[in-house]
Amino acid sequence: MSLFNFLRCGLSPLIAAALASTSMFAGAQTQAYRNEVPAALVKKASAMVDADAQRLVEIFKDIHQNPELGFMENRTAALVAKELVSLGYDVKTGIGQTGVVGILRNGPGPTLMFRADMDANAVAETTGLPYASKVKVKQASGAEVPVAHLCGHDAHVTWLLSIAKNMAQLKAEWAGTLVLVAQPAEELIQGAKAMVDDGLYTKLGVPKPDYLLGMHTAPFPTGLVAFRPGDTQAGTDQLDVTFHGIGGHGSSPHVAKDPVLMAAAAVVQYQFIISRAIDPQHAAVITVGSIQAGAENNTIPDKALLKINLRWYAEEDRKLMLAGIERINQSIAYAYGLPENLKPTTVLKGGSKVLSNDPQMAKDVQPVLRSLLGEQAVIPELPKVMGSEDFHHLVIDNEKHQYLYMVVGTAKPEHVKKALADGKQVPYSNHNSDYQVDLDAIPIGAKVGTVTALQFLAQGKSK
């Protein structure tokens, strides 16, 4: 998920301040906070994670070395299921193909769902780390592609497993129901919907949550956590457009209908939608991420495929982009004199609505996170980004759909300092071949997830 251009969005001054602060990694502050989680419990949970840190790092390395693409996460799902069963969770598997759910019931109280995505990227890793991925897989098309965790989903799964263990051991401190979700295919923006459509709440009877939590790695310093109330991440659509033509010899284009030329014209014209049809004060993006056509130098193929991604915040802009793309496609086909049976075809694939954090949840987590990490380490006004997520589609159609999505810094502070000194905005970014997660961030993310879960489930205990 190409999520985080945080520094470009104005977070740089906040990061600089945090880097300069000696309290950034100081843990609990002396200021008294009004929250549901006592400072002693925050300290206890933190100590539990510290005692388990080496095991968590080894789990992370194992998942990192064995990455799997969306809807192929069989090994990762099996690992999650085995851990959850051993901890006493009611475990359900194979949801939406490879999804896993663990349920821990602990008396009356609210239901909290925590989601971690499991899938990796079809990108070759170049970090040079001793546990770097060397995995290659064959896709359905038959093409062999490299696979690597270059977005931090390996950390997310590790955090989920730590939360599972901690909350099972801390049952005396909270009440309610904890639902842990290991979701497939986030990168495809399809996994959350696939789990719901597969009967997550109906056929399988998973309790509908009062609260949904999600966390993601980000290339700012380890020890920071950031979020914002309200609209946070853009809506998105994934679509495939196929230009059909008539193949022929490269020396005789006049007896063919060249789909490559049609596709090339479309790629350029799509950007006119953004520059001349969308209100300049609105944020919207059309990206053509892949052009696939032909196999030989001297052969005009009979089709060309464009893989397109849209980002938007306003529904009217989404409709305008989709309609504009279709008009451009059909006008090009008309200009090239294509018959009706060779008109361009469009397939809408995954998509998600705008992610909008619940303001009250964003407010409620601030004291406990500051108690855990320190005042300077919590950034509650993260700028909006054009990246997208699908985790909220686990609850978006439920009567209750309160959710909070947070980002956790997972870049070594010295890497961030050097990047800033070199005039770079980040040391590495999501989906790039050099993206990496600081091993010190593994226990920190586990602590963030655990105390945040306690924040909402402690409500049941206090009643």
ZICOR-V535783 format. One record per pair of residues at least 4 apart in sequence whose ideal C-beta (glycine too) atoms are under 8 Angstrom apart, sorted by sequence separation. I is the first residue (numbers start at 1). J is the second residue. D is the distance in whole Angstrom. If there is no record, write none. Layout:
[[I	J	D] [I	J	D]]
This chain:
[[5	9	6] [7	11	6] [11	15	6] [12	16	6] [13	17	6] [14	18	6] [15	19	6] [16	20	6] [17	21	6] [22	26	7] [37	41	5] [38	42	7] [39	43	6] [40	44	6] [41	45	6] [42	46	6] [43	47	6] [44	48	7] [45	49	7] [46	50	6] [47	51	6] [48	52	6] [49	53	6] [52	56	6] [53	57	6] [54	58	7] [55	59	7] [56	60	6] [57	61	6] [58	62	6] [59	63	6] [60	64	6] [61	65	6] [62	66	6] [63	67	7] [68	72	5] [69	73	8] [73	77	5] [74	78	6] [75	79	7] [76	80	6] [77	81	6] [78	82	6] [79	83	7] [80	84	6] [81	85	6] [82	86	6] [83	87	7] [85	89	7] [94	98	7] [95	99	4] [125	129	8] [128	132	7] [138	142	6] [139	143	5] [149	153	6] [152	156	6] [153	157	7] [154	158	7] [155	159	6] [156	160	7] [157	161	7] [158	162	6] [159	163	6] [160	164	6] [161	165	7] [162	166	6] [163	167	6] [164	168	6] [165	169	6] [166	170	6] [167	171	7] [170	174	7] [185	189	8] [190	194	6] [191	195	7] [192	196	7] [193	197	6] [194	198	6] [196	200	5] [199	203	3] [200	204	6] [201	205	7] [220	224	6] [228	232	5] [248	252	6] [252	256	7] [258	262	7] [259	263	6] [260	264	6] [261	265	6] [262	266	6] [263	267	7] [264	268	7] [265	269	6] [266	270	6] [267	271	8] [268	272	8] [269	273	8] [270	274	8] [271	275	6] [272	276	5] [273	277	5] [274	278	5] [278	282	6] [295	299	7] [313	317	7] [314	318	7] [315	319	7] [316	320	6] [317	321	6] [318	322	6] [319	323	6] [320	324	6] [321	325	6] [322	326	7] [323	327	6] [324	328	6] [325	329	6] [326	330	6] [327	331	6] [328	332	6] [329	333	7] [330	334	6] [331	335	6] [332	336	6] [334	338	7] [338	342	4] [339	343	8] [357	361	7] [358	362	7] [359	363	6] [360	364	6] [361	365	7] [362	366	7] [365	369	6] [366	370	6] [367	371	6] [368	372	6] [369	373	6] [370	374	7] [373	377	4] [374	378	8] [392	396	5] [393	397	8] [397	401	8] [411	415	5] [412	416	7] [413	417	6] [414	418	6] [415	419	6] [416	420	6] [417	421	6] [418	422	6] [420	424	7] [428	432	6] [431	435	7] [437	441	6] [440	444	7] [441	445	6] [442	446	7] [443	447	6] [444	448	6] [445	449	6] [446	450	6] [447	451	6] [448	452	6] [449	453	6] [450	454	6] [451	455	6] [452	456	7] [453	457	6] [454	458	5] [457	461	7] [458	462	6] [459	463	7] [6	11	4] [7	12	4] [19	24	7] [37	42	6] [68	73	4] [84	89	4] [94	99	7] [95	100	7] [127	132	5] [138	143	7] [139	144	8] [149	154	4] [185	190	5] [186	191	5] [195	200	5] [196	201	7] [198	203	7] [199	204	5] [201	206	6] [227	232	7] [248	253	7] [253	258	6] [272	277	7] [273	278	7] [294	299	6] [312	317	5] [333	338	4] [338	343	6] [357	362	5] [370	375	5] [373	378	6] [395	400	7] [396	401	5] [411	416	5] [419	424	4] [430	435	6] [437	442	7] [18	24	5] [23	29	7] [33	39	8] [68	74	7] [85	91	5] [93	99	8] [95	101	6] [138	144	5] [139	145	6] [185	191	3] [186	192	7] [198	204	8] [200	206	5] [220	226	8] [278	284	5] [294	300	7] [295	301	8] [312	318	5] [395	401	4] [419	425	7] [428	434	5] [429	435	7] [49	56	8] [68	75	6] [84	91	5] [93	100	5] [125	132	5] [137	144	7] [138	145	8] [167	174	7] [184	191	4] [201	208	6] [248	255	5] [249	256	8] [294	301	4] [370	377	8] [395	402	8] [419	426	6] [428	435	5] [7	15	7] [68	76	6] [92	100	7] [125	133	5] [136	144	5] [137	145	6] [183	191	5] [218	226	7] [248	256	3] [293	301	5] [310	318	7] [369	377	8] [370	378	5] [395	403	6] [419	427	4] [428	436	6] [6	15	8] [66	75	6] [91	100	7] [92	101	5] [125	134	8] [136	145	7] [183	192	6] [185	194	7] [246	255	8] [247	256	6] [312	321	7] [333	342	7] [369	378	5] [392	401	7] [418	427	7] [66	76	7] [81	91	5] [91	101	7] [92	102	8] [136	146	5] [137	147	5] [184	194	7] [246	256	5] [274	284	6] [293	303	7] [294	304	8] [333	343	5] [416	426	8] [28	39	6] [91	102	5] [92	103	8] [135	146	7] [136	147	7] [167	178	5] [184	195	8] [245	256	7] [246	257	4] [274	285	7] [293	304	4] [310	321	5] [333	344	6] [392	403	5] [416	427	6] [81	93	5] [90	102	7] [91	103	8] [135	147	5] [183	195	6] [245	257	4] [274	286	6] [292	304	7] [293	305	7] [310	322	7] [332	344	7] [366	378	6] [391	403	7] [415	427	4] [63	76	6] [89	102	4] [90	103	4] [120	133	8] [133	146	8] [135	148	7] [245	258	6] [273	286	6] [291	304	7] [292	305	4] [330	343	7] [392	405	7] [415	428	8] [28	42	7] [89	103	6] [90	104	8] [133	147	6] [181	195	7] [245	259	4] [291	305	7] [329	343	8] [330	344	7] [366	380	6] [391	405	6] [28	43	7] [87	102	8] [89	104	5] [90	105	7] [133	148	4] [244	259	6] [271	286	7] [290	305	7] [291	306	6] [292	307	8] [329	344	4] [411	426	7] [412	427	8] [63	79	7] [77	93	7] [84	100	7] [88	104	7] [132	148	8] [133	149	7] [164	180	6] [243	259	4] [270	286	5] [290	306	7] [291	307	8] [389	405	6] [411	427	5] [62	79	8] [87	104	8] [122	139	8] [163	180	7] [245	262	7] [290	307	4] [308	325	7] [329	346	7] [411	428	7] [84	102	4] [270	288	7] [288	306	5] [289	307	5] [362	380	6] [27	46	7] [81	100	5] [243	262	4] [288	307	7] [289	308	7] [59	79	8] [80	100	5] [98	118	7] [160	180	6] [243	263	5] [288	308	5] [289	309	6] [326	346	7] [77	98	5] [81	102	8] [125	146	7] [267	288	5] [287	308	7] [325	346	7] [76	98	8] [77	99	7] [80	102	8] [124	146	4] [160	182	6] [241	263	8] [286	308	7] [287	309	5] [77	100	5] [122	145	4] [123	146	6] [125	148	4] [243	266	7] [286	309	8] [287	310	8] [415	438	8] [74	98	6] [122	146	7] [123	147	8] [124	148	7] [267	291	7] [285	309	8] [286	310	6] [287	311	8] [73	98	5] [122	147	6] [123	148	6] [125	150	6] [157	182	6] [241	266	7] [285	310	7] [382	407	7] [411	436	8] [71	97	5] [72	98	7] [121	147	7] [284	310	8] [285	311	4] [412	438	5] [71	98	6] [120	147	5] [121	148	6] [123	150	5] [179	206	6] [264	291	8] [284	311	7] [285	312	8] [410	437	5] [411	438	6] [120	148	6] [121	149	7] [179	207	6] [263	291	6] [283	311	7] [284	312	5] [410	438	5] [412	440	8] [120	149	5] [121	150	5] [283	312	7] [284	313	8] [120	150	7] [121	151	6] [177	207	5] [179	209	6] [263	293	7] [282	312	8] [283	313	5] [284	314	8] [120	151	8] [282	313	7] [410	441	4] [282	314	6] [409	441	7] [120	153	6] [153	186	7] [260	293	5] [284	317	5] [355	388	7] [408	441	7] [119	153	6] [120	154	8] [259	293	6] [260	294	7] [355	389	5] [118	153	6] [282	317	6] [286	321	6] [410	445	7] [117	153	5] [151	187	7] [352	388	6] [355	391	8] [356	392	8] [408	444	7] [116	153	7] [284	321	7] [352	389	7] [355	392	5] [408	445	5] [80	118	8] [118	156	8] [270	308	8] [279	317	8] [352	390	4] [117	156	6] [118	157	6] [267	306	7] [278	317	6] [286	325	8] [353	392	7] [365	404	7] [116	156	4] [117	157	8] [260	300	7] [266	306	7] [350	390	7] [352	392	7] [353	393	7] [408	448	6] [77	118	7] [116	157	5] [260	301	7] [263	304	4] [313	354	6] [352	393	6] [361	402	6] [365	406	8] [76	118	5] [258	300	5] [259	301	6] [262	304	7] [263	305	8] [278	320	7] [312	354	8] [360	402	7] [361	403	7] [362	404	6] [406	448	7] [116	159	6] [259	302	7] [263	306	6] [277	320	6] [278	321	8] [353	396	6] [361	404	4] [116	160	4] [256	300	4] [259	303	5] [260	304	5] [358	402	4] [73	118	4] [259	304	4] [358	403	6] [73	119	6] [114	160	6] [357	403	7] [358	404	6] [406	452	8] [72	119	8] [189	236	6] [250	297	7] [251	298	7] [253	300	6] [273	320	7] [274	321	8] [277	324	6] [357	404	5] [71	119	8] [250	298	4] [273	321	6] [357	405	6] [404	452	8] [70	119	4] [114	163	6] [189	238	6] [234	283	7] [249	298	7] [250	299	6] [68	118	7] [69	119	6] [188	238	7] [249	299	7] [250	300	6] [355	405	6] [68	119	7] [69	120	6] [234	285	8] [248	299	8] [249	300	7] [273	324	4] [68	120	6] [69	121	8] [247	299	7] [248	300	5] [273	325	7] [67	120	3] [69	122	6] [247	300	5] [67	121	8] [246	300	8] [247	301	6] [270	324	8] [245	300	7] [247	302	4] [270	325	6] [273	328	8] [159	215	6] [245	301	7] [246	302	6] [245	302	6] [244	302	7] [245	303	7] [270	328	6] [156	215	6] [244	303	5] [245	304	7] [269	328	5] [104	164	8] [156	216	7] [243	303	7] [156	217	7] [242	303	6] [243	304	5] [102	164	6] [155	217	5] [242	304	7] [243	305	8] [266	328	6] [104	167	7] [242	305	5] [243	306	7] [266	329	6] [269	332	8] [104	168	6] [112	176	7] [114	178	7] [116	180	8] [118	182	5] [152	216	7] [241	305	7] [242	306	8] [72	137	7] [106	171	5] [109	174	7] [111	176	6] [112	177	7] [114	179	7] [116	181	7] [117	182	8] [118	183	7] [119	184	6] [152	217	3] [240	305	6] [241	306	5] [65	131	5] [67	133	5] [109	175	4] [110	176	5] [111	177	4] [112	178	6] [113	179	4] [114	180	5] [115	181	4] [116	182	6] [117	183	5] [118	184	6] [119	185	6] [121	187	6] [151	217	7] [152	218	8] [240	306	7] [266	332	6] [64	131	6] [65	132	8] [66	133	8] [104	171	8] [108	175	6] [109	176	3] [110	177	8] [111	178	8] [112	179	7] [113	180	8] [114	181	7] [116	183	7] [117	184	8] [119	186	6] [120	187	8] [240	307	6] [241	308	6] [265	332	6] [64	132	8] [65	133	6] [67	135	6] [69	137	6] [106	174	6] [107	175	5] [108	176	7] [109	177	7] [111	179	6] [113	181	6] [115	183	6] [118	186	8] [119	187	5] [240	308	7] [64	133	6] [65	134	8] [66	135	7] [68	137	8] [106	175	6] [107	176	7] [117	186	4] [119	188	8] [238	307	8] [239	308	5] [61	131	4] [65	135	8] [69	139	8] [106	176	6] [117	187	8] [238	308	7] [262	332	5] [106	177	7] [238	309	6] [239	310	7] [262	333	7] [313	384	8] [373	444	8] [105	177	5] [106	178	7] [119	191	7] [237	309	7] [238	310	8] [104	177	7] [236	309	7] [237	310	4] [103	177	7] [104	178	4] [117	191	7] [236	310	6] [262	336	6] [89	164	7] [103	178	7] [104	179	8] [236	311	5] [311	386	5] [372	447	6] [373	448	8] [103	179	5] [104	180	8] [235	311	7] [236	312	8] [311	387	8] [372	448	7] [80	157	6] [84	161	8] [87	164	5] [102	179	7] [103	180	8] [115	192	8] [234	311	4] [235	312	5] [311	388	6] [69	147	6] [79	157	8] [83	161	5] [87	165	6] [101	179	6] [102	180	4] [234	312	6] [235	313	7] [68	147	7] [89	168	8] [101	180	7] [234	313	6] [257	336	6] [369	448	7] [372	451	5] [67	147	5] [80	160	7] [84	164	6] [88	168	6] [101	181	5] [235	315	8] [257	337	8] [371	451	8] [67	148	5] [76	157	6] [80	161	7] [83	164	7] [87	168	5] [100	181	7] [101	182	8] [237	318	7] [257	338	6] [67	149	5] [83	165	8] [99	181	7] [100	182	4] [231	313	6] [262	344	8] [369	451	7] [99	182	6] [235	318	6] [239	322	8] [368	451	5] [369	452	7] [99	183	6] [241	325	7] [368	452	7] [64	149	5] [99	184	5] [237	322	7] [257	342	7] [63	149	7] [98	184	4] [239	325	8] [243	329	7] [368	454	7] [67	154	7] [96	183	8] [97	184	6] [365	452	6] [368	455	5] [96	184	6] [97	185	8] [241	329	6] [96	185	8] [243	332	8] [64	154	5] [243	333	8] [365	455	6] [63	154	4] [89	180	7] [245	336	8] [364	455	6] [99	191	7] [364	456	7] [245	338	7] [60	154	6] [63	157	6] [244	338	7] [60	155	6] [63	158	7] [96	191	6] [99	194	7] [361	456	8] [84	180	7] [99	195	5] [111	207	5] [113	209	4] [246	342	7] [96	193	8] [97	194	7] [111	208	7] [112	209	6] [115	212	7] [245	342	7] [60	158	4] [96	194	3] [111	209	5] [112	210	7] [113	211	7] [114	212	8] [115	213	7] [116	214	8] [244	342	4] [59	158	5] [96	195	4] [99	198	8] [101	200	7] [111	210	5] [112	211	5] [113	212	5] [114	213	5] [115	214	5] [116	215	8] [244	343	7] [95	195	5] [96	196	8] [110	210	4] [111	211	8] [112	212	8] [113	213	7] [114	214	7] [244	344	7] [96	197	7] [97	198	8] [99	200	8] [110	211	7] [112	213	7] [243	344	5] [244	345	7] [283	384	8] [285	386	6] [56	158	6] [59	161	6] [80	182	4] [96	198	5] [242	344	6] [95	198	5] [101	204	7] [103	206	7] [241	344	6] [242	345	5] [283	386	6] [95	199	8] [96	200	8] [103	207	7] [241	345	7] [242	346	8] [56	161	8] [77	182	6] [95	200	6] [101	206	6] [241	346	5] [242	347	8] [56	162	5] [76	182	7] [240	346	7] [77	184	8] [239	346	6] [240	347	5] [239	347	6] [73	182	8] [95	204	7] [239	348	5] [240	349	7] [52	162	7] [238	348	8] [239	349	6] [73	184	5] [237	348	7] [238	349	4] [92	204	5] [238	350	5] [49	162	6] [52	165	7] [71	184	5] [237	350	8] [238	351	6] [70	184	6] [71	185	5] [92	206	7] [237	351	4] [70	185	3] [236	351	6] [70	186	7] [235	351	7] [236	352	6] [49	166	7] [70	187	5] [71	188	7] [235	352	6] [48	166	5] [69	187	8] [70	188	4] [235	353	5] [71	190	8] [235	354	4] [70	190	7] [71	191	8] [234	354	6] [45	166	6] [48	169	7] [70	191	7] [233	354	7] [234	355	8] [48	170	8] [233	355	4] [71	194	8] [231	354	6] [232	355	5] [231	355	7] [232	356	7] [45	170	7] [231	356	5] [232	357	5] [44	170	8] [230	356	6] [230	357	6] [229	357	5] [41	170	8] [228	357	6] [229	358	7] [230	359	6] [227	357	6] [229	359	4] [41	173	6] [229	362	4] [228	362	7] [229	363	7] [227	362	6] [227	365	8] [225	369	6] [3	151	8] [225	373	6] [224	373	8] [1	151	6] [211	361	6] [223	373	6] [232	382	7] [234	384	8] [229	380	8] [233	384	7] [234	385	7] [225	377	7] [226	378	8] [227	379	8] [228	380	7] [232	384	6] [233	385	6] [234	386	5] [236	388	4] [224	377	5] [225	378	6] [226	379	4] [227	380	6] [228	381	6] [231	384	6] [232	385	7] [233	386	8] [234	387	7] [235	388	7] [223	377	5] [224	378	8] [225	379	7] [226	380	8] [228	382	4] [233	387	5] [234	388	5] [224	379	6] [227	382	6] [228	383	7] [233	388	5] [226	382	4] [228	384	7] [233	389	5] [193	350	8] [190	349	7] [189	349	8] [190	350	4] [192	352	8] [188	349	7] [189	350	3] [188	350	5] [189	351	6] [189	352	5] [185	350	8] [233	405	7] [216	389	8] [232	405	6] [214	389	7] [214	391	4] [227	404	7] [214	392	8] [227	405	7] [212	391	7] [227	406	4] [212	392	7] [226	406	7] [227	407	7] [225	406	6] [226	407	5] [212	394	6] [225	407	7] [212	395	5] [225	408	5] [226	409	8] [224	408	7] [225	409	7] [1	186	7] [224	409	4] [1	187	6] [209	395	6] [223	409	6] [208	395	7] [222	409	5] [221	409	5] [222	410	6] [209	398	8] [212	401	8] [214	403	7] [216	405	7] [218	407	4] [220	409	4] [222	411	7] [208	398	5] [210	400	6] [212	402	7] [213	403	7] [214	404	7] [215	405	8] [216	406	8] [217	407	7] [218	408	7] [219	409	8] [221	411	6] [222	412	6] [223	413	7] [208	399	8] [209	400	7] [211	402	5] [212	403	4] [213	404	6] [214	405	5] [215	406	5] [216	407	5] [217	408	6] [218	409	6] [219	410	7] [220	411	6] [221	412	8] [222	413	6] [208	400	7] [210	402	7] [211	403	7] [212	404	7] [213	405	8] [214	406	7] [215	407	7] [216	408	7] [218	410	7] [219	411	5] [221	413	4] [211	404	7] [213	406	8] [215	408	6] [217	410	4] [218	411	8] [200	394	7] [221	416	5] [220	416	6] [24	221	8] [193	390	7] [196	393	7] [201	398	8] [219	416	8] [25	223	5] [192	390	4] [196	394	6] [24	223	6] [189	388	7] [191	390	6] [192	391	6] [195	394	7] [24	224	8] [190	390	7] [192	392	8] [193	393	5] [189	390	5] [192	393	4] [196	397	7] [19	221	6] [192	394	5] [18	221	6] [186	389	7] [186	390	6] [15	220	5] [18	223	8] [186	391	7] [15	221	6] [18	224	6] [220	426	7] [219	426	4] [183	391	7] [219	427	6] [11	220	7] [15	224	7] [219	428	6] [219	429	6] [183	394	8] [219	430	7] [6	218	6] [218	430	8] [3	216	7] [6	219	8] [7	220	8] [181	394	7] [217	430	8] [4	218	5] [6	220	6] [1	216	8] [3	218	7] [4	219	6] [11	226	7] [219	435	7] [222	438	5] [222	440	5] [223	441	8] [222	441	4] [6	226	8] [217	437	6] [223	444	6] [222	444	6] [225	448	6] [217	441	7] [217	445	8] [3	233	7] [215	445	6] [215	448	7] [215	449	6] [213	449	7] [213	452	6] [213	453	7] [213	456	8] [211	456	5] [210	456	8] [155	410	6] [152	410	6] [117	391	7] [178	453	7] [115	391	5] [152	430	7] [115	394	6] [151	430	5] [174	453	8] [178	457	7] [150	430	7] [151	431	6] [166	446	7] [174	454	6] [113	394	7] [150	431	6] [162	443	8] [173	454	7] [176	457	5] [113	395	7] [150	432	6] [155	437	5] [175	457	7] [150	433	7] [152	435	8] [154	437	7] [159	442	8] [163	446	7] [167	450	7] [174	457	4] [176	459	8] [151	435	7] [158	442	6] [162	446	4] [166	450	5] [170	454	7] [174	458	5] [176	460	4] [148	433	8] [150	435	4] [152	437	5] [173	458	7] [175	460	3] [155	441	7] [159	445	5] [163	449	5] [167	453	6] [174	460	6] [175	461	4] [155	442	6] [158	445	8] [159	446	5] [162	449	7] [163	450	5] [167	454	8] [174	461	5] [158	446	7] [162	450	7] [173	461	7] [175	463	8] [159	448	8] [160	449	7] [155	445	6] [159	449	5] [163	453	6] [167	457	8] [127	433	8] [126	433	4] [127	434	6] [129	436	6] [123	431	6] [125	433	6] [126	434	5] [127	435	8] [123	432	8] [124	433	6] [127	436	5] [121	431	6] [123	433	6] [42	368	6] [46	372	6] [35	364	8] [42	371	5] [42	372	5] [37	368	5] [35	367	4] [36	368	8] [39	371	6] [34	367	6] [35	368	5] [33	367	4] [37	371	7] [33	368	7] [114	449	7] [35	371	7] [33	370	7] [33	371	6] [31	370	8] [114	453	6] [29	370	7] [112	453	6] [29	371	7] [28	371	5] [28	372	7] [31	375	7] [112	456	5] [27	372	7] [29	374	6] [112	457	5] [27	373	7] [28	374	8] [29	375	6] [110	456	6] [27	374	6] [110	457	6] [25	373	8] [26	374	5] [109	457	7] [24	373	8] [25	374	7] [110	459	6] [24	374	6] [109	459	7] [110	460	5] [23	374	5] [106	457	8] [109	460	2] [23	375	6] [24	376	5] [25	377	8] [108	460	7] [109	461	7] [21	374	8] [23	376	5] [24	377	5] [107	460	7] [23	377	8] [106	460	8] [109	463	7] [21	376	4] [18	376	5] [17	376	7] [18	377	6] [18	379	8] [14	379	5] [11	379	7] [11	382	7] [11	383	6] [10	383	5] [9	383	4] [9	384	7] [6	382	7] [9	385	6] [6	383	7] [60	437	7] [6	385	7] [60	439	7] [5	385	7] [4	385	6] [5	386	8] [3	385	6] [5	387	8] [57	439	5] [60	442	5] [4	387	6] [3	387	3] [2	387	6] [3	388	8] [57	442	5] [1	387	6] [3	389	8] [56	442	5] [57	443	8] [1	388	7] [56	443	6] [1	389	7] [53	442	7] [53	443	4] [56	446	6] [52	443	8] [50	443	6] [19	413	6] [49	443	5] [52	446	8] [19	416	7] [49	446	5] [19	417	6] [49	447	5] [6	407	8] [15	416	7] [46	447	5] [49	450	7] [45	447	7] [48	450	8] [4	407	7] [3	407	8] [16	420	7] [15	420	8] [45	450	5] [46	451	8] [45	451	6] [12	420	8] [42	451	5] [45	454	7] [42	454	8] [12	425	7] [41	454	7] [37	451	6] [8	425	6] [37	454	5] [41	458	8] [7	425	4] [36	454	8] [37	455	5] [7	426	6] [36	455	6] [5	425	7] [6	426	7] [35	455	7] [36	456	8] [5	426	8] [37	458	6] [4	426	8] [36	458	4] [36	459	6] [5	429	7] [4	429	7] [4	430	6] [36	462	6] [2	429	8] [3	430	5] [2	430	6] [1	430	6] [2	431	5] [1	431	7]]
